[in-house]
Amino acid sequence: MPLYHDEDQAMLADSASQFMAEEGSINKQLRHWRDRDCKDGFGHELWKQFGEMGFTGILVAEDDGGLGMGHVEAGIVLEEIGRNLTPSPFLTSSVLAATALGQASDDLRGRYLPGLVSGDSVFAVAIDEGAKHRPERIKTRAEKSGNGFRLSGKKDFVIHGASADMIVVAARTSGADDDADGITLFAVPKDVAGLSQVAVRLVDSSMATHLTLDGVDLDGDAVIGEVDGGREILNRMLNAGRIGAAAEGAGVARGAMDMTIDYLKQRKQFGKLIGEFQALQHRAAHLYSEVEIARAVVIKAQQLLDADAPSAELMVSVAKAKVSKVAGLAVREGVQMHGGIGMTDEYDIGLYMKRDRALQEFLGDAYYHAERVAQISGY
Amino acid sequence: MADLDTFRSETRAWLEANCPEEMRQPVRDEEDVYWGGRRATFKNEAQKSWFEACVAKGYTVPAWPKDYGGAGLDAGEAKVLREEMSRINARPPLSSFGIWMLGPALLHFGTEEQKKHYLTQIARGEIRWCQGYSEPGSGSDLVSLQTYGEDQGDHWVVNGQKVWTSYADQADWIFCLVRTDKTNKYQGITFMLFDMETPGVSTKPILLISGNSPFCETFFDDVKVPKDQFVGEVNRGWDVAKYLLGHEREMISGAGGGDRTAAIGAAMLRHAGELDPMLRAELAMFDVDALAYSAMGEKFLDEIKVGKAHPAQPNTMKYAGTELNKRRHELMMSAGGSRSLEWDSEETGGGKPSRGWLRTKANSIEGGTSEVMLNVISKRILDLPGS
């Protein structure tokens, strides 16, 4: 498959680009909700519009009311989200939770997917335990209890946790903390007894929670997939979420780069446009080269994942690591080349820097994924 | 699609029958590469039979028209052939600046007569070409070149000096940028072709830091060049040169990519036995960059085929690919430790690691320096002012 968008994908990219630039713009969404101290960190009205556009169900099977598309298509929407810094529950709900629910029982799919597709429901995922992404180790326990399970443990960095109608929780039903097996995924409703969350605002104005499960009782039908067989679904979720985060990061990198290059063509110092200075030209050109590489590896990994290729896992980690490095470069160069106004809240370039920092950390940073590349490659 | 499947099975069978086992081994040294030309000799029977089979089939230049010695393959078929050759590790039957550089220029700018004559010679490996571009005073600023061809009616008399002429001492003919109008910088250069045996041509190899001499200084002392031996138009050779530089940059950028050699961490562990943690970390970061770059190479080729690639994108490929290749060899030297310092020991195949490492330093100089690539990206892709 060629590494560019086919006709349908190009059409989707056009409409996503237009929609996000108009409805999802920084002033209309990110700044609007941030300046109102919004507890969700995003607008539910926009999320409904995502539903009307069909974005919400991109990764949901047609039989479940979705579009049955793939990671290339989800990535198209995410790249536009990244360029416009549009806050939405798309990545947590329509990518991560949707991937888990795709493996769930008829009952769970029927319960949750219609609300997702319409843009009425918001979902979150609770994977991390601690400040770094380390999904190989899961301590949260789910003990058998009557017909169901009793969950106990703590989760961190639960994006949109406080806004979510349902949270996908990865818990251990058997084995030791570091075992690959013995993981089970649960669909945990927001109002269940014993679930508490402490909401925290993050540097990019997105909302996350520290989540505590203190003897949360769930029926057996809350299990997604098989008991003790959750690792495979978790890995699917992680692959989907990581390449999704990479696509969004590529969008952040592009957004920051485009803004910076525009600025180089407007700002005058020493009687010249600063874009005439070779010291800045070379840095901008280097950045462009890196952004092009990052975009290429993102679409490569998306296609491999859509084709269920054995090398998908490696390339997803390559993509997440590469994008983290490149988007980091883009926002740092962006702020530096903007000079003083790059440090002001009034100017948007700093917002890109904040979003990039949160995205880098989400589902594993460049160090985590480079380590994974080494391990998968056998060294 | 069905046609391509048929073509693939036919190609596979043809390769099976015609590519000798010895030609399916990695290229180990310069002797394993067949460059053709008047003075060429084959290293062994296998190299000869593989080359001859490919000439007969048009597979030295598979995508060129049959009339000019090619096989007339379309883009899809050419890709299948590449894939099938790469599947069995088949070596290129013929390496040549004629194929990589002069050929594309002639296909684009040449007359029918020139194509029939020169392209066929190239396809059959009869003439080995070298490129006369750089001069002692004209490196990155190539267009300032001074080698001058004085109009003498039916011929030019060429005087001057070229430098970095690859394998000029072994080449039969040269394609050469010569100033024919001193009053017009860009539109005063002619793209000439002439025989290296013409009286007045002399070459002198340049010893490099790698201890090898792949490049020469080439001197022209009253060299007579017939007036019909040029490509394109008289005084419009810069157009041809620019077109060709694009090809050269694609070719050099290829040195940094390729799926087979993209990631090196695992090979370095096998080679070294163990890796220091910090070196392992650097290798992992390198592998991330290398695998990502190979995705860009693939994307670039896909986009070129359908005209989606930015015309200046080869500059991006060249810049990123050559910088990556230099980093690759730095890491290989570190992983190899003191063994990789050996200059001529048998164990290192005559100092391959160190000589190879030094050779890569030219990657970001030849065919346009990294700094020139960044200038071109700034100007033509990013549209930055005044550059």
Interface residues (C-beta under 8 A of the other chain):
Chain A: P2 L3 Y4 I261 L264 K265 K272 L273 G275 E276 Q278 Q281 H282 A284 A285 H286 Y288 S289 E290 E292 I293 A294 A296 V297 I299 K300 A301 L314 M315 V318 A319 A321 K322 K325 A366 H369 A370 E371 V373 A374 S377 G378 Y379
Chain B: A263 G265 A266 M268 L269 L275 R280 A281 L283 A284 M285 D287 V288 D289 L291 A292 Y293 A295 M296 E298 K299 F300 D302 E303 K305 V306 K308 Q313 T316 Y319 A320 E371 M373 L374 N375 I377 S378 I381 L382 D383 L384 P385 G386 S387
